[in-house]
Amino acid sequence: IVSIAMIAAFAQDPVWFIAIFALWIGICTGVGVKYRNFQSYGFILAGYTVCIVALPVINTPLDVFDIAISRFSEVFVGIMCATVISDIFFPSHLSDMLFDSETQRFNAILRALAGPNTLFGEDDKDDSNLSFFASAIGLDSVRINSSFESSMDNKEMLHHQHLNVEFMHLSTTFYSLKNFISIAKKRSSKETAPFVEDVYSRFVTILAKLKQDANKENLTEASRQLITLEEKISAEIIAKQSKLAQVTTPDVLEAFEVSSNLTVRLIRELRIYCSTYLSLIKIRSSEDTHKEFVSKLKFSTHTDSVFVLLAVLRGVGLLLLSFAFWIITAWPFATQTITMAVVGGLLFGTLPNPLGVTKSFIKGALVSLFIVGIWDFYIIPLFATDILTLALIISPILAFVSWLITMPKWGGFALGFVFMFLSQCSLDPYYKITPTNFMEGGLAAIIGLIFAGAAYVIADYFAVILAKQRVAKVLSDKLISLCSDKKALQRAALESTGRDLLQQFSTHGKLDISPKSPIFMWLISTLEIGSAIVNIKKEVTALTNSGKAMEIGTILQSIGVFFSTPSKDKLQKLLLNLGELRMTFADNSSMAMNYELRAVQNISTQMAIIRTTLSSADTIPIIKEI
């Protein structure tokens, strides 16, 4: 529709035609980066389809309707053929793929957590299986796409949704605990590490059998043992804290309280994760399950407006550059340059490492040009006599490329190969192409891809400069909003937003998000402080002392003020106020009423978590030196 409207209105006016074209590409690029999954691809497809429909008929505008109908028919027939082949001959559903991926992730977590070095080791080789970012984001994308299949009911969908949230909670707690153990060692807390190691050894013993075979019987037994362990450890922590309070400093006691409570939280969250996974297995085998979920937990995303603007500028600039190339050279095949440049600018911009994908795509396209030349000038003229023989001749190439696409390492190469093969191959036994036209068409496509690669190089340069500052600002703004907002944000929303944020920045900003990187620690600290604030806001409603509630409100406002305008003096004052208020809550816990005792103790623990996190200034999302 857009192509027909553009040709009808501006075919005789190049300036307006290019301007409207650039506006449309800018809109499609920006929206494609902002949204996710099929919504993103829908706008990307809308962007480069205009090139395919409008550019070939720029000199014969009356043909645009026929080209548009042909394009629509081709896409529709292709989708229907792919659907029939997939459902009848190779029945494979996304719901099955989602369950298999969930099983692989569950087993990987068990293997990772069952190794003592995973938590206490200095390197991160053992915990790589936790797959902090890609696992949560990737499985949620599969879950959303699988919702279009009728084979998965709402109950199973809710279980997958909750499993993803529980995985995020579990992985955050794990990395937070690892960080706090390191802080405790720096504070010379000789009591913390041995206690946590003893608890973790008992935890690993429970996982030993489960990691061998996570069947229903073992999952049930492990859940029961984890409940017992959680109760025992909670009692041991109270007794240990009472002894330490008499012989050690407040900072050491605080480090012990934080690390020990996070250990209990890790045990509890794994138990919940195991319980939900067991319930999912029962649903898949049509058994009754004791676990029912009513509420949906939304996977929240975040797209930075600055990076959307960069993507729009890149897409529009790429289009204008390729149009300038066409105007200057007056080359008839330059329309293919524009098409390939726009395809590269739109399609690869939503993928991880777009510059790397573009390079692989060009390599695949170059190899494809050599192969398609053999097919066009030798194989097809010699053996193709009708549509059936043509299909038999082309099928081995497409089958090989389809297999190649299944391997992530060769995905970009295979995509470039098949794209060039289908665009340059004579898909008609009676169509003859001249060697000159073949070489010019291939060269035009390669030039367009080179333009796209150059655009990513320039965009990456500015993205790297801005990425770290933008991450710090967005994470700080999240904490400021949590402190000032009266509504209690769900922890799941905070977790998913943080992960999606860093995944986006690492894709477009070349950020290092390995577990040892400062950016990763910024996220962990933000999630831990944010989670503590959420818990405090929930527990404060149980307090009968309005004065204490006001003090908590004041300290939360102070946290927000610090992150809005950070300074060393504000940090020291905030740490002092947090310590004093926490000690007040700890001292008054024995005098609290029974129904508010748990709230008082939990608020004290959450303030200890915030204070311990803030005390390590290099792990909080602050760019300035403090």
C-alpha positions as CSV (number, residue, x, y, z in Angstrom):
1,I,0.0,0.0,0.0
2,V,2.8,2.4,0.9
3,S,4.7,1.6,-2.3
4,I,1.6,2.2,-4.4
5,A,0.9,5.5,-2.6
6,M,4.5,6.7,-3.1
7,I,4.6,5.8,-6.7
8,A,1.2,7.4,-7.4
9,A,2.0,10.6,-5.6
10,F,5.7,11.2,-6.1
11,A,7.0,9.2,-9.1
12,Q,7.6,12.4,-11.1
13,D,9.2,14.3,-8.1
14,P,12.5,12.7,-7.1
15,V,13.0,15.0,-4.0
16,W,9.6,14.3,-2.5
17,F,9.9,10.6,-3.4
18,I,13.3,10.3,-1.6
19,A,12.0,12.3,1.4
20,I,8.9,10.2,1.9
21,F,11.0,7.0,1.3
22,A,13.5,8.1,4.0
23,L,10.7,9.0,6.4
24,W,9.2,5.5,6.0
25,I,12.5,3.8,6.4
26,G,13.2,5.9,9.5
27,I,9.8,4.9,11.1
28,C,10.3,1.2,10.3
29,T,13.8,1.2,11.6
30,G,12.9,3.0,14.9
31,V,9.8,0.9,15.6
32,G,11.7,-2.3,14.6
33,V,14.4,-1.6,17.2
34,K,11.8,-0.5,19.9
35,Y,9.6,-3.6,19.7
36,R,10.5,-7.3,19.9
37,N,9.8,-10.6,18.2
38,F,7.2,-10.8,15.4
39,Q,6.3,-7.1,15.9
40,S,9.8,-6.0,15.2
41,Y,10.1,-8.2,12.1
42,G,6.8,-7.0,10.8
43,F,8.1,-3.4,10.6
44,I,11.4,-4.5,9.2
45,L,9.6,-6.4,6.5
46,A,7.4,-3.4,5.8
47,G,10.5,-1.3,5.4
48,Y,12.5,-3.3,2.8
49,T,9.3,-4.4,0.9
50,V,9.0,-0.8,-0.3
51,C,12.4,-1.2,-2.0
52,I,11.4,-4.5,-3.6
53,V,8.1,-3.1,-4.9
54,A,8.7,0.6,-5.7
55,L,12.2,0.8,-7.0
56,P,12.0,-1.6,-10.0
57,V,9.0,0.4,-11.4
58,I,10.3,3.9,-10.8
59,N,10.5,4.5,-14.6
60,T,7.3,2.6,-15.4
61,P,5.0,3.7,-12.5
62,L,1.9,2.0,-14.1
63,D,3.4,-1.4,-13.3
64,V,3.5,-0.8,-9.5
65,F,0.1,-2.4,-8.8
66,D,1.1,-5.6,-10.7
67,I,4.4,-5.8,-8.8
68,A,2.7,-5.2,-5.5
69,I,0.1,-8.0,-6.1
70,S,2.9,-10.3,-7.3
71,R,4.9,-9.6,-4.1
72,F,1.9,-10.2,-1.9
73,S,1.1,-13.4,-3.7
74,E,4.6,-14.7,-3.5
75,V,4.8,-14.1,0.2
76,F,1.4,-15.6,0.9
77,V,2.1,-18.7,-1.2
78,G,5.5,-19.1,0.5
79,I,4.0,-18.8,4.0
80,M,1.3,-21.4,3.2
81,C,3.8,-23.8,1.7
82,A,6.1,-23.5,4.7
83,T,3.2,-24.0,7.0
84,V,2.0,-27.1,5.2
85,I,5.4,-28.7,5.0
86,S,6.1,-27.9,8.7
87,D,2.8,-29.2,10.0
88,I,2.4,-32.3,7.8
89,F,5.8,-33.6,6.9
90,F,8.0,-32.2,9.7
91,P,5.6,-31.6,12.6
92,S,7.5,-29.6,15.1
93,H,5.9,-27.1,17.4
94,L,7.4,-24.2,19.3
95,S,5.7,-25.4,22.5
96,D,7.8,-28.6,22.3
97,M,10.9,-26.6,21.6
98,L,10.1,-24.3,24.5
99,F,9.7,-27.3,26.9
100,D,13.0,-28.9,25.6
101,S,14.8,-25.5,26.1
102,E,13.3,-25.2,29.6
103,T,14.5,-28.8,30.4
104,Q,18.0,-28.0,29.2
105,R,18.2,-24.8,31.2
106,F,16.9,-26.6,34.3
107,N,19.6,-29.3,34.0
108,A,22.3,-26.7,33.3
109,I,21.3,-24.8,36.5
110,L,21.5,-27.9,38.6
111,R,24.9,-28.8,37.2
112,A,26.2,-25.3,37.7
113,L,24.9,-25.0,41.3
114,A,26.1,-28.4,42.3
115,G,29.7,-27.4,41.9
116,P,31.2,-25.7,45.0
117,N,33.6,-23.7,42.9
118,T,30.6,-22.1,41.1
119,L,30.0,-19.9,44.2
120,F,33.3,-19.7,45.9
121,G,35.7,-19.9,42.9
122,E,37.5,-16.8,41.7
123,D,37.0,-17.5,38.0
124,D,33.7,-17.8,36.2
125,K,34.2,-20.9,34.1
126,D,31.9,-23.0,36.3
127,D,28.9,-20.6,36.4
128,S,28.8,-19.9,32.6
129,N,25.8,-22.3,32.4
130,L,23.6,-19.9,34.3
131,S,23.4,-17.9,31.1
132,F,22.2,-14.8,32.9
133,F,20.8,-12.8,30.0
134,A,20.2,-14.8,26.8
135,S,18.4,-17.7,28.6
136,A,15.7,-15.5,30.1
137,I,15.2,-13.2,27.1
138,G,15.4,-16.0,24.5
139,L,12.9,-18.3,26.2
140,D,10.5,-15.5,26.7
141,S,10.6,-14.8,23.0
142,V,9.9,-18.4,22.2
143,R,7.1,-18.4,24.7
144,I,5.5,-15.4,23.1
145,N,5.8,-16.9,19.6
146,S,4.4,-20.2,20.7
147,S,1.3,-18.5,22.0
148,F,0.0,-18.6,18.4
149,E,0.0,-22.4,18.5
150,S,-3.2,-24.0,19.7
151,S,-1.3,-27.0,21.3
152,M,-0.4,-25.0,24.5
153,D,-3.1,-24.2,26.9
154,N,-3.2,-21.2,29.3
155,K,-2.1,-23.3,32.3
156,E,1.1,-24.5,30.6
157,M,1.8,-21.0,29.3
158,L,1.6,-19.6,32.8
159,H,4.0,-22.2,34.1
160,H,6.6,-21.3,31.5
161,Q,6.1,-17.6,32.4
162,H,6.6,-18.2,36.1
163,L,9.6,-20.5,35.4
164,N,11.3,-17.7,33.5
165,V,10.6,-15.2,36.4
166,E,11.8,-17.8,39.0
167,F,15.0,-18.4,37.0
168,M,15.7,-14.6,36.9
169,H,15.2,-14.4,40.7
170,L,17.4,-17.4,41.3
171,S,20.3,-16.2,39.1
172,T,20.2,-12.7,40.6
173,T,20.4,-14.2,44.1
174,F,23.3,-16.4,43.1
175,Y,25.4,-13.6,41.7
176,S,24.4,-11.3,44.6
177,L,25.5,-14.0,47.1
178,K,28.8,-14.4,45.3
179,N,29.4,-10.7,45.4
180,F,28.5,-10.4,49.1
181,I,30.8,-13.3,50.0
182,S,33.6,-11.4,48.4
183,I,32.7,-8.3,50.4
184,A,32.7,-10.3,53.6
185,K,36.2,-11.5,52.9
186,K,37.4,-7.9,52.4
187,R,35.9,-7.0,55.8
188,S,37.9,-9.9,57.3
189,S,34.7,-11.6,58.4
190,K,36.1,-15.0,59.4
191,E,32.7,-16.3,60.4
192,T,30.7,-15.7,57.1
193,A,32.5,-17.8,54.5
194,P,32.9,-21.0,56.6
195,F,29.2,-20.9,57.6
196,V,28.0,-20.3,54.0
197,E,30.4,-23.1,52.8
198,D,28.9,-25.5,55.3
199,V,25.4,-24.7,54.3
200,Y,26.2,-24.8,50.6
201,S,27.8,-28.3,51.0
202,R,24.6,-29.6,52.4
203,F,22.7,-27.9,49.6
204,V,25.0,-29.5,47.0
205,T,24.4,-32.9,48.6
206,I,20.7,-32.6,47.9
207,L,21.3,-31.6,44.3
208,A,23.7,-34.5,43.7
209,K,21.0,-37.0,42.9
210,L,18.7,-34.5,41.2
211,K,21.3,-33.4,38.7
212,Q,21.7,-37.0,37.5
213,D,18.0,-37.4,36.7
214,A,15.4,-34.7,37.3
215,N,12.4,-37.0,37.2
216,K,9.2,-36.5,39.2
217,E,10.2,-38.7,42.1
218,N,13.6,-37.0,42.5
219,L,12.1,-33.6,42.2
220,T,9.5,-34.3,44.9
221,E,12.1,-35.6,47.2
222,A,14.5,-32.7,46.6
223,S,11.7,-30.2,47.2
224,R,11.0,-31.9,50.6
225,Q,14.7,-31.9,51.5
226,L,15.1,-28.2,50.5
227,I,12.2,-27.2,52.8
228,T,13.8,-29.1,55.7
229,L,17.2,-27.5,55.0
230,E,15.7,-24.0,54.8
231,E,14.1,-24.4,58.2
232,K,17.2,-25.8,59.8
233,I,19.5,-23.0,58.3
234,S,17.1,-20.3,59.4
235,A,17.2,-21.5,63.0
236,E,21.0,-21.8,62.8
237,I,21.3,-18.2,61.5
238,I,19.4,-16.8,64.4
239,A,21.5,-18.7,66.9
240,K,24.8,-17.7,65.1
241,Q,23.8,-14.0,65.0
242,S,23.1,-14.0,68.7
243,K,26.6,-15.3,69.4
244,L,28.3,-13.0,66.9
245,A,26.5,-9.9,68.3
246,Q,28.5,-10.3,71.5
247,V,32.0,-10.8,70.1
248,T,32.2,-9.0,66.7
249,T,31.8,-5.6,65.1
250,P,28.5,-4.4,63.5
251,D,30.0,-4.4,60.0
252,V,31.1,-8.1,60.3
253,L,27.7,-9.0,61.8
254,E,26.0,-7.2,58.9
255,A,28.1,-9.1,56.4
256,F,27.1,-12.4,58.0
257,E,23.4,-11.5,58.1
258,V,23.3,-10.5,54.5
259,S,25.3,-13.5,53.2
260,S,23.5,-16.1,55.4
261,N,20.0,-14.7,54.5
262,L,20.9,-14.7,50.8
263,T,21.9,-18.3,51.1
264,V,18.5,-19.2,52.6
265,R,16.9,-17.2,49.8
266,L,18.9,-19.2,47.2
267,I,17.7,-22.4,48.7
268,R,14.1,-21.2,48.8
269,E,14.1,-19.9,45.2
270,L,15.6,-23.2,43.9
271,R,12.9,-25.1,45.8
272,I,10.2,-22.9,44.2
273,Y,11.8,-23.3,40.8
274,C,11.9,-27.1,41.2
275,S,8.2,-27.2,42.3
276,T,7.1,-25.2,39.3
277,Y,9.2,-27.4,36.9
278,L,7.7,-30.5,38.5
279,S,4.2,-29.1,38.0
280,L,5.0,-28.4,34.4
281,I,6.1,-32.0,33.8
282,K,2.8,-33.2,35.3
283,I,0.8,-30.9,33.0
284,R,2.8,-32.2,30.0
285,S,1.9,-35.8,31.0
286,S,-1.8,-34.9,31.6
287,E,-1.5,-35.4,35.4
288,D,-3.1,-33.4,38.1
289,T,-0.9,-30.7,39.6
290,H,-1.1,-29.0,42.9
291,K,0.2,-25.7,41.6
292,E,-2.1,-23.2,40.1
293,F,-1.2,-19.7,38.8
294,V,-3.8,-17.0,38.4
295,S,-1.8,-13.9,37.7
296,K,0.3,-13.3,34.6
297,L,3.8,-11.9,35.2
298,K,4.7,-9.6,32.4
299,F,8.2,-9.7,31.0
300,S,9.0,-6.0,30.9
301,T,11.4,-4.6,28.3
302,H,13.3,-1.3,27.9
303,T,14.6,0.3,24.8
304,D,16.7,3.4,25.2
305,S,15.4,6.4,23.2
306,V,19.0,7.5,22.3
307,F,19.7,4.2,20.7
308,V,16.4,4.2,18.8
309,L,17.4,7.6,17.5
310,L,20.8,6.3,16.4
311,A,19.2,3.4,14.6
312,V,16.8,5.8,12.8
313,L,19.7,8.1,11.7
314,R,21.7,5.0,10.6
315,G,18.7,3.7,8.5
316,V,17.9,7.1,6.9
317,G,21.6,7.9,6.3
318,L,22.1,4.6,4.6
319,L,19.1,5.1,2.3
320,L,20.3,8.6,1.4
321,L,23.8,7.4,0.7
322,S,22.6,4.6,-1.6
323,F,20.3,7.0,-3.4
324,A,23.2,9.4,-3.9
325,F,25.2,6.5,-5.3
326,W,22.4,5.8,-7.8
327,I,22.0,9.5,-8.8
328,I,25.8,10.1,-9.2
329,T,26.5,6.9,-11.2
330,A,23.2,6.7,-13.1
331,W,23.8,2.9,-13.0
332,P,20.6,0.9,-13.8
333,F,21.6,-1.8,-11.3
334,A,22.0,0.7,-8.4
335,T,18.4,0.0,-7.4
336,Q,19.7,-3.4,-6.2
337,T,22.4,-1.5,-4.2
338,I,19.6,0.5,-2.5
339,T,17.6,-2.7,-1.7
340,M,20.5,-4.6,-0.2
341,A,21.6,-1.6,1.8
342,V,18.2,-1.1,3.3
343,V,17.8,-4.9,3.9
344,G,21.1,-4.9,5.7
345,G,20.3,-1.7,7.7
346,L,16.9,-2.9,8.8
347,L,17.3,-6.7,9.2
348,F,20.6,-6.9,10.9
349,G,20.0,-3.9,13.2
350,T,17.9,-6.0,15.5
351,L,20.4,-8.9,15.8
352,P,23.2,-9.4,18.2
353,N,26.5,-8.0,16.8
354,P,25.0,-6.5,13.6
355,L,28.4,-5.7,12.1
356,G,29.6,-9.3,12.5
357,V,26.4,-10.6,10.9
358,T,26.9,-8.2,8.0
359,K,30.5,-9.5,7.4
360,S,29.3,-13.1,7.5
361,F,26.4,-12.2,5.2
362,I,28.8,-10.7,2.6
363,K,31.0,-13.8,2.8
364,G,28.0,-16.0,2.2
365,A,26.8,-13.7,-0.7
366,L,30.2,-13.9,-2.4
367,V,30.3,-17.7,-2.2
368,S,26.7,-17.8,-3.4
369,L,27.6,-15.7,-6.5
370,F,30.1,-18.3,-7.5
371,I,27.7,-21.2,-7.0
372,V,24.7,-19.5,-8.6
373,G,26.8,-18.6,-11.6
374,I,27.4,-22.3,-12.2
375,W,23.7,-23.1,-11.7
376,D,22.6,-20.2,-14.0
377,F,25.0,-20.9,-16.9
378,Y,25.6,-24.6,-16.7
379,I,23.3,-26.7,-14.5
380,I,19.9,-25.1,-15.2
381,P,20.3,-24.8,-19.0
382,L,21.7,-28.4,-19.2
383,F,19.2,-30.2,-17.0
384,A,16.1,-28.1,-16.4
385,T,13.3,-28.8,-18.8
386,D,10.3,-27.9,-16.7
387,I,9.3,-26.7,-13.2
388,L,9.8,-30.2,-11.6
389,T,13.3,-30.7,-12.9
390,L,14.2,-27.1,-11.9
391,A,12.9,-27.8,-8.4
392,L,15.0,-31.0,-8.2
393,I,18.1,-29.1,-9.3
394,I,17.7,-26.3,-6.8
395,S,16.6,-28.4,-3.8
396,P,20.0,-29.8,-2.8
397,I,21.4,-26.3,-2.4
398,L,18.5,-25.1,-0.4
399,A,18.6,-28.3,1.8
400,F,22.3,-27.7,2.5
401,V,21.7,-24.1,3.4
402,S,18.8,-25.0,5.6
403,W,21.0,-27.3,7.6
404,L,23.7,-24.6,7.8
405,I,21.2,-22.1,9.3
406,T,20.6,-24.4,12.3
407,M,24.2,-23.8,13.4
408,P,24.6,-20.4,15.1
409,K,28.2,-19.9,14.0
410,W,27.1,-20.1,10.3
411,G,23.8,-18.4,10.5
412,G,24.9,-15.1,9.0
413,F,26.8,-16.9,6.2
414,A,23.9,-19.1,5.3
415,L,21.5,-16.2,5.3
416,G,23.7,-14.3,2.9
417,F,24.1,-17.4,0.7
418,V,20.4,-18.1,0.4
419,F,19.5,-14.4,-0.1
420,M,21.9,-14.0,-3.0
421,F,21.1,-17.4,-4.5
422,L,17.4,-16.7,-4.6
423,S,17.8,-13.2,-5.9
424,Q,20.3,-14.1,-8.7
425,C,19.3,-17.6,-9.6
426,S,17.2,-18.2,-12.7
427,L,14.1,-19.6,-11.1
428,D,12.5,-20.2,-14.4
429,P,13.6,-22.9,-16.9
430,Y,12.9,-20.5,-19.8
431,Y,14.6,-17.4,-18.4
432,K,18.0,-16.6,-19.7
433,I,20.4,-14.2,-18.0
434,T,23.5,-12.7,-19.7
435,P,26.8,-12.9,-17.9
436,T,27.1,-9.1,-17.9
437,N,23.7,-8.6,-16.2
438,F,24.6,-11.4,-13.7
439,M,27.9,-9.8,-12.7
440,E,26.5,-6.3,-12.5
441,G,23.5,-7.4,-10.4
442,G,25.8,-9.3,-8.0
443,L,28.2,-6.4,-7.7
444,A,25.4,-4.0,-7.0
445,A,24.2,-6.2,-4.2
446,I,27.7,-6.5,-2.6
447,I,28.1,-2.7,-2.7
448,G,24.8,-2.3,-0.9
449,L,26.0,-4.7,1.8
450,I,29.3,-2.8,2.1
451,F,27.3,0.4,2.6
452,A,25.4,-1.3,5.4
453,G,28.6,-2.6,7.1
454,A,30.1,0.9,6.9
455,A,26.9,2.3,8.6
456,Y,27.3,-0.1,11.4
457,V,30.9,0.8,11.9
458,I,30.0,4.5,12.3
459,A,27.0,3.7,14.5
460,D,29.0,1.4,16.7
461,Y,31.6,4.2,17.3
462,F,28.9,6.5,18.8
463,A,27.2,3.6,20.6
464,V,30.3,2.7,22.4
465,I,30.8,6.3,23.6
466,L,27.3,6.6,24.9
467,A,26.6,3.1,26.1
468,K,28.2,3.2,29.6
469,Q,26.7,6.6,30.4
470,R,23.3,5.6,29.3
471,V,23.4,2.3,31.3
472,A,24.4,4.2,34.5
473,K,21.6,6.8,34.0
474,V,18.9,4.3,33.2
475,L,19.7,2.0,36.2
476,S,20.0,5.0,38.5
477,D,16.6,6.3,37.2
478,K,15.1,2.9,38.0
479,L,16.2,3.2,41.6
480,I,15.1,6.8,41.9
481,S,11.7,5.9,40.5
482,L,11.4,3.0,43.0
483,C,12.2,5.2,45.9
484,S,9.7,8.0,45.0
485,D,6.9,5.9,43.5
486,K,4.1,5.0,45.9
487,K,3.2,1.9,43.9
488,A,5.2,-1.2,44.8
489,L,6.8,-2.5,41.5
490,Q,6.9,-6.2,41.0
491,R,10.3,-7.7,41.4
492,A,9.7,-9.6,38.1
493,A,9.3,-6.4,36.2
494,L,12.5,-5.0,37.6
495,E,14.5,-8.1,36.8
496,S,13.2,-8.5,33.2
497,T,13.7,-4.7,32.5
498,G,17.3,-4.8,33.7
499,R,18.2,-7.9,31.7
500,D,16.6,-6.6,28.5
501,L,18.3,-3.2,29.0
502,L,21.8,-4.7,29.2
503,Q,21.1,-7.1,26.4
504,Q,20.1,-4.2,24.1
505,F,23.1,-2.1,25.1
506,S,25.5,-5.1,24.7
507,T,24.2,-5.7,21.2
508,H,24.4,-2.1,20.0
509,G,27.0,-0.6,22.3
510,K,29.6,-3.3,22.4
511,L,29.4,-3.6,26.2
512,D,31.2,-6.3,28.1
513,I,28.5,-8.0,30.2
514,S,30.6,-10.9,31.5
515,P,30.1,-11.7,35.3
516,K,33.4,-9.9,36.2
517,S,32.6,-6.7,34.2
518,P,31.6,-3.5,36.0
519,I,28.4,-3.2,33.9
520,F,27.3,-6.6,35.1
521,M,27.9,-5.7,38.7
522,W,26.0,-2.5,38.2
523,L,23.0,-4.5,37.2
524,I,23.3,-7.0,40.0
525,S,23.5,-4.1,42.5
526,T,20.6,-2.3,41.0
527,L,18.4,-5.5,41.1
528,E,19.4,-6.2,44.7
529,I,18.8,-2.7,45.9
530,G,15.6,-2.4,43.9
531,S,14.4,-5.8,45.3
532,A,15.1,-4.7,48.8
533,I,13.2,-1.4,48.3
534,V,10.2,-3.4,46.9
535,N,10.3,-5.7,49.9
536,I,10.6,-2.8,52.4
537,K,7.6,-1.1,50.9
538,K,5.5,-4.3,51.2
539,E,6.5,-4.9,54.8
540,V,6.1,-1.3,56.1
541,T,2.3,-1.7,55.8
542,A,2.4,-4.2,58.7
543,L,4.1,-1.7,61.1
544,T,1.9,-0.2,63.8
545,N,4.4,2.5,64.7
546,S,3.8,5.4,62.3
547,G,7.0,7.1,63.3
548,K,9.1,4.1,62.1
549,A,7.2,4.1,58.8
550,M,8.0,7.8,58.3
551,E,11.7,7.1,59.1
552,I,11.7,4.4,56.4
553,G,10.1,6.8,53.9
554,T,12.8,9.3,54.7
555,I,15.6,6.9,54.2
556,L,14.2,5.7,50.9
557,Q,14.0,9.3,49.7
558,S,17.6,9.7,50.7
559,I,18.6,6.8,48.5
560,G,16.8,8.4,45.6
561,V,18.5,11.7,46.2
562,F,21.9,10.0,46.3
563,F,21.4,8.3,42.9
564,S,20.1,11.5,41.4
565,T,23.1,13.6,42.5
566,P,25.8,11.3,43.8
567,S,28.6,12.5,46.0
568,K,31.0,11.0,48.5
569,D,29.5,13.0,51.4
570,K,25.9,11.9,50.5
571,L,27.1,8.3,50.4
572,Q,28.8,8.4,53.8
573,K,25.8,10.1,55.4
574,L,23.4,7.6,53.7
575,L,25.4,4.6,55.0
576,L,25.5,6.1,58.5
577,N,21.7,6.7,58.5
578,L,21.0,3.2,57.1
579,G,23.2,1.6,59.8
580,E,21.6,3.5,62.6
581,L,18.0,2.8,61.4
582,R,18.8,-0.8,60.8
583,M,20.2,-1.2,64.3
584,T,17.1,0.4,65.7
585,F,14.9,-2.1,64.0
586,A,17.2,-5.0,65.0
587,D,17.1,-3.9,68.7
588,N,13.3,-3.4,68.7
589,S,12.5,-6.7,67.0
590,S,12.2,-8.4,70.4
591,M,9.6,-5.9,71.5
592,A,7.5,-6.1,68.3
593,M,4.1,-7.6,68.3
594,N,3.9,-11.2,67.0
595,Y,2.1,-10.2,63.8
596,E,4.7,-7.6,62.9
597,L,7.8,-9.4,64.1
598,R,8.5,-10.9,60.7
599,A,8.0,-7.5,59.0
600,V,10.5,-5.8,61.4
601,Q,13.1,-8.6,60.9
602,N,12.7,-8.5,57.2
603,I,13.0,-4.7,57.0
604,S,16.2,-4.9,59.0
605,T,17.7,-7.5,56.7
606,Q,16.7,-5.6,53.5
607,M,18.3,-2.4,54.9
608,A,21.5,-4.4,55.6
609,I,21.4,-5.6,52.0
610,I,21.1,-2.0,50.7
611,R,23.9,-0.8,53.0
612,T,26.3,-3.6,52.2
613,T,25.7,-3.0,48.4
614,L,26.2,0.7,48.7
615,S,29.4,0.3,50.7
616,S,31.1,-1.2,47.6
617,A,31.0,2.0,45.5
618,D,32.5,0.4,42.4
619,T,29.6,-2.0,42.0
620,I,26.8,0.7,41.9
621,P,25.7,2.4,38.7
622,I,27.6,5.7,39.2
623,I,29.8,7.1,36.5
624,K,31.3,9.9,38.6
625,E,34.1,9.2,41.1
626,I,32.7,9.2,44.6
